[in-house]
């Protein structure tokens, strides 16, 4: 998911210099990934085209480890069908989104994510889920009252039966 956000931001980058590109890319990603770090490859580290190092959590080592929190009773849990629509939601999801269950069921996955934090072309993400069986990343939930909640999420392919993908979310930060 992070890689797709980076690609999306790079498509809209207009910086002429490498330092400017680092600054602009950091600004584009920081609202969803506040620990993001972007730096150019040192000229002594290689030859050829310019290279940017982009780390979601400021370093090559992730801060968020494991998914053992997905079994917690208060963790938001959602089930999507093959079309990417929510078909189930628990009380934790309703609390996190700040809406009633009825408002979640039938909504498209990502409907409760802050609009500017949504991936514009989600096909690559669904393809990654199909190939790897799991997505694990960060997002920003936009609650009905305007509150924004940074979340960590894990989506597991077919975790509730064939074509029924389960997503767990928890507030972070």
MIVEXZA-967586 format. One line per 8 residues: number of its first residue (from 1); their letters; for each residue y, z, x of N, C-alpha, C. Coordinates in Angstrom, 2 decimals. Each point is the difference from the previous one (the first is absolute). Layout:
NUM) A) Y:Z:X:Y:Z:X:Y:Z:X ~ ...
//
This chain:
1) XXXXXXXX) -1.18:0.00:0.83:1.18:0.00:-0.83:1.25:0.00:0.88 ~ -0.01:0.82:1.04:1.15:0.04:0.89:0.22:-1.35:0.66 ~ -1.08:-0.62:0.45:0.12:-1.32:0.64:0.62:-1.02:-0.96 ~ -0.37:0.06:-1.26:0.57:-0.92:-0.98:1.48:0.28:-0.19 ~ 0.41:1.26:-0.01:1.42:0.34:-0.11:0.77:-0.52:1.22 ~ -0.60:0.11:1.19:0.65:-0.50:1.21:0.17:-1.51:-0.10 ~ -1.05:-0.71:-0.39:0.09:-1.46:-0.14:1.09:-0.39:-1.00 ~ 0.03:0.71:-1.11:1.00:-0.28:-1.03:1.40:0.22:0.54
9) XXXXXXXX) 0.22:1.08:0.73:1.32:0.28:0.57:0.36:-1.03:1.06 ~ -0.96:-0.41:0.81:0.28:-0.99:1.04:0.40:-1.34:-0.60 ~ -0.54:-0.33:-1.17:0.36:-1.25:-0.67:1.48:-0.05:-0.36 ~ 0.60:1.18:-0.20:1.41:0.07:-0.41:0.92:0.43:1.13 ~ -0.53:0.13:1.19:0.78:0.47:1.14:0.89:-1.13:0.53 ~ 1.26:0.30:0.23:0.93:-1.02:0.48:0.61:0.37:1.35 ~ -0.51:1.02:0.65:0.58:0.44:1.27:-0.24:-1.04:1.09 ~ 1.04:-0.26:0.80:-0.09:-0.99:1.07:-0.53:0.59:1.30
17) XXXXXXXX) 0.15:1.29:0.17:-0.44:0.64:1.24:-1.13:0.99:-0.29 ~ -0.77:0.29:1.03:-1.16:0.87:-0.15:0.38:1.41:-0.42 ~ 1.04:0.55:0.60:0.44:1.36:-0.38:0.47:0.03:-1.45 ~ 0.71:-1.05:-0.40:0.44:-0.10:-1.40:-1.18:-0.12:-0.94 ~ -1.02:-0.75:0.41:-1.21:-0.13:-0.81:-0.68:1.36:-0.16 ~ -0.05:0.76:1.08:-0.59:1.35:-0.07:0.77:0.87:-0.98 ~ 1.32:-0.03:0.10:0.84:0.81:-0.88:-0.19:-0.41:-1.46 ~ 0.03:-1.33:-0.26:-0.11:-0.49:-1.38:-1.39:0.25:-0.59
25) XXXXXXXX) -1.02:-0.17:0.82:-1.36:0.24:-0.48:-0.21:1.48:-0.30 ~ 0.52:0.87:0.85:-0.07:1.44:-0.24:0.68:0.35:-1.32 ~ 1.20:-0.55:-0.22:0.74:0.28:-1.23:-0.77:-0.49:-1.22 ~ -0.67:-1.14:0.11:-0.73:-0.56:-1.13:-1.24:0.83:-0.35 ~ -0.59:0.65:0.98:-1.25:0.73:-0.23:0.18:1.50:-0.22 ~ 1.11:0.56:0.45:0.18:1.46:0.03:0.01:0.64:-1.38 ~ 0.38:-0.72:-1.04:0.05:0.64:-1.32:-1.39:0.38:-0.50 ~ -1.03:-0.76:0.39:-1.37:0.31:-0.39:-0.73:0.73:1.13
33) XXXXXXXX) 0.34:-0.34:1.23:-0.66:0.56:1.18:1.06:0.67:0.89 ~ 0.42:1.22:-0.34:1.11:0.63:0.72:-0.29:0.26:1.48 ~ -1.25:0.02:0.40:-0.34:0.23:1.40:-0.17:-1.28:0.80 ~ 0.37:-1.15:-0.58:-0.23:-1.28:0.66:0.72:-0.09:1.34 ~ -0.63:-0.67:0.93:0.57:-0.21:1.33:-0.18:-1.47:0.34 ~ 1.09:-0.67:0.40:-0.04:-1.41:0.37:0.67:-0.14:1.36 ~ -0.69:-0.64:0.92:0.57:-0.21:1.33:-0.50:-1.32:0.57 ~ 0.81:-0.61:0.88:-0.44:-1.24:0.62:-0.97:0.29:1.15
41) XXXXXXXX) -0.88:-0.96:0.27:-0.88:0.13:1.17:0.87:-0.10:1.24 ~ -0.26:0.85:0.95:0.72:-0.03:1.27:-0.33:-1.29:0.73 ~ 0.97:-0.59:0.66:-0.23:-1.27:0.69:-1.07:0.12:1.09 ~ -0.20:1.19:0.53:-1.03:0.20:1.02:-1.40:0.09:-0.59 ~ -0.08:0.18:-1.33:-1.30:0.20:-0.64:-0.68:-1.31:-0.38 ~ 0.69:-1.12:0.12:-0.64:-1.26:-0.36:0.94:-1.17:0.12 ~ -0.56:-1.17:-0.16:0.75:-1.23:0.09:-0.07:-0.73:-1.33 ~ 0.88:-0.97:-0.19:-0.08:-0.81:-1.20:0.99:0.43:-1.05
49) XXXXXXXX) -0.38:-0.26:-1.24:0.89:0.28:-1.13:0.35:1.47:-0.10 ~ 1.10:0.26:-0.71:0.41:1.38:-0.25:-1.03:0.69:-0.89 ~ -0.20:1.26:0.24:-0.96:0.79:-0.76:0.69:1.29:-0.43 ~ -0.20:0.36:-1.25:0.48:1.27:-0.51:-1.19:0.91:-0.24 ~ 0.12:1.25:0.43:-1.00:1.01:-0.32:0.52:0.75:-1.22 ~ -0.82:0.06:-1.05:0.40:0.65:-1.25:-1.07:1.03:-0.36 ~ 0.43:1.27:-0.06:-0.93:1.09:-0.32:0.47:0.71:-1.26 ~ -0.88:0.10:-0.97:0.32:0.63:-1.28:0.46:1.44:0.16
57) XXXXXXXX) -0.68:0.75:0.85:0.29:1.43:0.14:0.63:0.33:1.34 ~ 0.67:-0.97:0.62:0.70:0.25:1.25:-0.84:-0.15:1.25 ~ -1.30:-0.10:-0.16:-0.92:-0.11:1.12:-1.26:-0.72:-0.45 ~ -0.82:-0.37:0.94:-1.26:-0.67:-0.35:-0.98:0.95:-0.66 ~ 0.26:1.28:0.05:-0.87:0.99:-0.64:0.55:0.39:-1.35 ~ -0.79:-0.14:-1.03:0.44:0.30:-1.37:0.13:1.50:-0.22 ~ 0.99:0.37:-0.81:0.17:1.41:-0.37:-0.94:0.40:-1.11 ~ -0.30:-0.93:-0.88:-0.84:0.29:-1.15:-1.44:-0.34:0.35
65) XXXXXXXX) -0.85:1.01:-0.04:-1.39:-0.20:0.38:-0.91:0.36:-1.17 ~ -1.03:-0.80:-0.15:-1.04:0.33:-0.97:0.43:-0.14:-1.44 ~ -0.97:0.06:-0.86:0.27:-0.09:-1.44:-0.66:1.16:-0.73 ~ -0.20:1.12:0.70:-0.67:1.14:-0.62:0.82:0.59:-1.15 ~ 1.28:-0.31:-0.07:0.86:0.51:-1.08:-0.25:-0.72:-1.32 ~ -0.73:-1.11:0.00:-0.19:-0.77:-1.23:-0.82:0.75:-1.04 ~ -0.77:0.97:0.41:-0.80:0.76:-0.94:0.70:1.19:-0.61 ~ 1.25:0.27:0.41:0.74:1.13:-0.55:0.28:-0.22:-1.49
73) XXXXXXXX) -0.08:1.08:-0.79:0.17:-0.10:-1.45:1.37:-0.54:-0.41 ~ 1.05:0.31:0.77:1.34:-0.43:-0.40:0.40:-1.37:0.57 ~ -0.88:-0.64:0.74:0.28:-1.32:0.56:0.07:-1.04:-1.12 ~ 1.03:-0.84:0.07:0.12:-1.10:-0.97:-1.14:-0.98:0.22 ~ -0.67:-0.37:-1.08:-1.12:-0.95:0.07:0.18:-1.05:-1.07 ~ -0.06:-1.27:0.43:0.16:-1.13:-0.91:-1.14:-0.98:0.22 ~ -0.39:-0.69:-1.05:-1.02:-1.04:0.09:0.65:-1.30:-0.46 ~ -0.16:-1.06:0.82:0.49:-1.32:-0.38:-1.18:-0.93:-0.21
81) XXXXXXXX) 0.21:-0.99:-0.85:-1.03:-1.00:-0.23:0.22:-1.19:0.94 ~ -0.81:-1.03:-0.14:0.10:-1.18:0.87:1.35:-0.70:-0.10 ~ 0.67:0.14:-1.13:1.30:-0.63:-0.19:1.13:0.84:0.60 ~ -0.34:1.18:0.55:1.02:0.85:0.60:0.78:0.82:-1.01 ~ -0.59:0.28:-1.14:0.65:0.82:-1.03:-0.68:1.37:-0.06 ~ 0.80:1.02:-0.26:-0.55:1.35:-0.11:-0.81:0.13:-1.29 ~ -1.23:0.46:0.16:-0.86:0.22:-1.17:-0.31:1.48:-0.20 ~ 0.26:0.82:1.02:-0.15:1.46:-0.09:1.05:0.67:0.86
89) XXXXXXXX) 0.42:1.18:-0.42:0.94:0.81:0.77:-0.24:1.46:-0.34 ~ 0.00:0.86:1.00:-0.20:1.43:-0.26:1.35:0.69:-0.19 ~ -0.05:1.31:-0.27:1.23:0.77:-0.21:0.88:-0.01:1.24 ~ -0.62:0.01:1.19:0.78:-0.02:1.24:0.83:-1.27:0.12 ~ -0.54:-1.13:-0.44:0.74:-1.27:0.04:1.18:0.04:-0.97 ~ -0.24:0.52:-1.20:1.07:0.10:-0.99:1.12:0.90:0.52 ~ -0.36:1.13:0.61:1.01:0.90:0.57:0.76:-0.68:1.14 ~ -0.72:-0.67:0.90:0.64:-0.65:1.13:0.98:-1.08:-0.45
97) XXXXXXXX) -0.40:-0.82:-0.96:0.86:-1.09:-0.48:1.06:0.49:-0.99 ~ -0.20:1.20:-0.56:0.96:0.55:-0.95:-0.02:-0.70:-1.35 ~ -1.21:-0.46:-0.39:-0.16:-0.70:-1.28:-1.25:0.51:-0.71 ~ -0.17:-0.42:-1.26:-1.21:0.33:-0.74:-1.11:-0.96:0.41 ~ -1.26:0.42:-0.19:-1.15:-0.85:0.32:0.11:-1.39:-0.64 ~ 0.47:-0.02:-1.25:0.09:-1.26:-0.75:0.90:-1.02:0.70 ~ 0.98:0.49:0.75:0.92:-0.90:0.70:-0.63:-0.57:1.28 ~ -1.03:0.64:0.49:-0.67:-0.47:1.22:-1.06:-1.05:-0.35
105) XXXXXXXX) -0.82:0.30:-1.00:-1.12:-0.88:-0.35:0.54:-1.38:-0.41 ~ -0.52:-1.03:0.66:0.41:-1.37:-0.27:1.10:-0.50:0.93 ~ 0.68:0.93:0.70:1.05:-0.42:0.94:-0.64:-0.61:1.23 ~ 0.71:-0.90:0.64:-0.49:-0.66:1.21:0.11:0.97:1.18 ~ -1.00:-0.01:0.89:0.03:0.84:1.20:1.32:-0.23:0.72 ~ 0.65:1.07:0.39:1.29:-0.10:0.69:1.19:0.12:-0.94 ~ -0.25:0.07:-1.30:1.10:0.08:-0.97:0.87:1.23:0.18 ~ -0.55:1.04:0.59:0.74:1.25:0.15:0.51:0.18:1.44
113) XXXXXXXX) -0.09:-1.07:0.78:0.51:0.02:1.37:1.45:-0.46:-0.04 ~ 0.84:0.61:0.83:1.40:-0.40:0.05:0.08:-1.51:0.22 ~ 0.80:-0.72:-0.80:0.02:-1.47:0.08:0.21:-0.57:1.40 ~ 0.90:0.55:0.78:0.24:-0.57:1.32:-1.07:0.40:1.01 ~ -0.93:0.86:-0.41:-1.10:0.40:0.89:-1.29:-0.72:-0.34 ~ 0.04:-0.86:-1.01:-1.19:-0.74:-0.41:-0.23:-1.19:0.93 ~ -1.25:-0.29:0.22:-0.37:-1.20:0.73:0.22:-1.19:-0.93 ~ 0.73:-1.00:0.45:0.30:-1.15:-0.86:-1.25:-0.84:-0.26
121) XXXXXXXX) -0.83:-0.20:1.00:-1.22:-0.79:-0.17:-1.20:0.90:0.22 ~ -0.52:0.56:-1.08:-1.08:0.98:0.10:-1.37:-0.65:0.21 ~ -0.08:-1.33:-0.03:-1.29:-0.66:0.18:-0.66:0.38:1.32 ~ 0.80:0.12:1.07:-0.56:0.37:1.30:-0.60:1.40:-0.05 ~ 0.60:0.88:-0.78:-0.53:1.36:-0.11:-1.32:0.01:-0.78 ~ -0.07:-0.75:-1.10:-1.24:-0.07:-0.77:-1.09:-0.63:0.85 ~ 0.36:-0.99:0.82:-0.96:-0.63:0.90:-0.50:1.01:1.04 ~ 0.92:0.80:0.55:-0.39:1.03:0.96:-0.92:1.03:-0.64
129) XXXXXXXX) 0.30:0.38:-1.24:-0.86:0.95:-0.71:-1.39:-0.61:-0.21 ~ -0.05:-1.26:-0.36:-1.28:-0.67:-0.21:-0.82:-0.05:1.29 ~ 0.67:-0.20:1.12:-0.70:-0.14:1.29:-0.36:1.33:0.65 ~ 0.88:0.99:-0.12:-0.22:1.27:0.70:-0.53:1.10:-0.90 ~ 0.26:-0.12:-1.29:-0.44:1.02:-0.94:0.97:1.16:-0.15 ~ 1.10:0.00:0.79:0.94:1.13:-0.07:1.39:-0.42:0.44 ~ 1.01:0.53:-0.70:1.39:-0.07:0.44:0.46:1.43:0.16 ~ 0.70:0.29:1.07:0.51:1.35:0.26:1.39:-0.16:0.58
137) XXXXXXXX) 1.02:0.42:-0.75:1.36:-0.23:0.47:0.97:0.96:-0.68 ~ 1.27:-0.32:0.11:1.08:0.77:-0.60:0.75:-0.87:-1.00 ~ 0.64:0.63:-0.97:0.84:-0.69:-0.98:1.05:0.99:-0.49 ~ 0.88:-0.46:-0.87:1.00:0.87:-0.61:-0.11:-0.18:-1.51 ~ -0.35:1.09:-0.70:-0.09:-0.02:-1.45:1.40:0.18:-0.57 ~ 0.32:-0.81:-1.01:1.27:0.11:-0.74:-0.32:0.63:-1.34 ~ 0.31:1.29:-0.16:-0.29:0.71:-1.25:0.94:-0.46:-1.11 ~ -0.40:0.26:-1.23:0.79:-0.43:-1.16:1.39:0.64:-0.01
145) XXXXXXXX) 0.16:1.18:0.61:1.31:0.65:0.04:0.84:-0.42:1.21 ~ -0.50:-0.96:0.78:0.74:-0.49:1.16:-0.40:0.66:1.31 ~ -0.77:1.07:-0.07:-0.46:0.67:1.21:-0.89:-0.93:0.81 ~ 0.17:0.03:1.31:-0.83:-0.80:0.89:-0.89:0.93:0.80 ~ -1.29:-0.30:0.01:-0.98:0.86:0.66:-0.79:-0.83:1.02 ~ 0.17:0.29:1.30:-0.85:-0.68:0.99:-1.44:0.47:-0.19 ~ -0.94:-0.95:0.00:-1.40:0.33:-0.21:-0.89:-0.67:1.04 ~ -1.11:0.62:0.25:-1.10:-0.60:0.74:-1.00:-0.42:-1.06
153) XXXXXXXX) -0.63:-1.17:0.17:-1.00:-0.40:-0.97:-1.21:-0.59:0.70 ~ -1.12:0.10:-0.70:-1.25:-0.60:0.43:-0.56:-0.75:-1.20 ~ -0.30:-1.28:0.17:-0.64:-0.79:-1.05:-1.38:-0.40:0.50 ~ -1.02:0.26:-0.82:-1.38:-0.29:0.35:-0.57:-1.05:-0.94 ~ -0.50:-1.08:0.56:-0.57:-1.10:-0.79:-1.28:0.46:-0.72 ~ -0.10:-0.33:-1.25:-1.20:0.24:-0.82:-0.46:1.46:0.00 ~ 0.90:0.93:0.21:-0.38:1.42:0.08:-0.35:0.60:-1.35 ~ 0.33:-0.70:-1.08:-0.33:0.48:-1.34:-0.87:-1.03:-0.72
161) XXXXXXXX) -0.76:-0.77:0.80:-0.85:-1.05:-0.53:0.55:-1.37:0.39 ~ -0.79:-1.04:-0.17:0.43:-1.34:0.39:1.31:-0.41:-0.69 ~ 0.97:-0.43:0.80:1.28:-0.44:-0.54:0.94:1.12:-0.41 ~ -0.38:1.23:0.26:0.85:1.16:-0.36:0.37:0.74:1.28 ~ 1.24:-0.24:0.43:0.49:0.55:1.27:0.74:1.31:-0.26 ~ -0.25:1.00:0.84:0.61:1.31:-0.18:1.09:0.20:1.04 ~ 1.17:0.46:-0.46:1.09:0.33:0.90:0.32:1.48:-0.15 ~ 0.11:0.67:1.14:0.41:1.40:0.06:1.39:0.04:0.64
169) XXXXX) 0.89:0.85:-0.54:1.34:0.13:0.57:0.35:1.47:0.15 ~ 0.78:0.28:1.04:0.54:1.34:0.15:1.38:-0.09:0.62 ~ 0.87:0.92:-0.38:1.34:0.05:0.57:-0.08:0.41:1.47 ~ 0.83:-0.60:0.82:0.06:0.34:1.43:1.44:0.22:0.40 ~ 0.17:0.70:1.11:1.35:0.19:0.54:0.78:1.08:-0.69
//
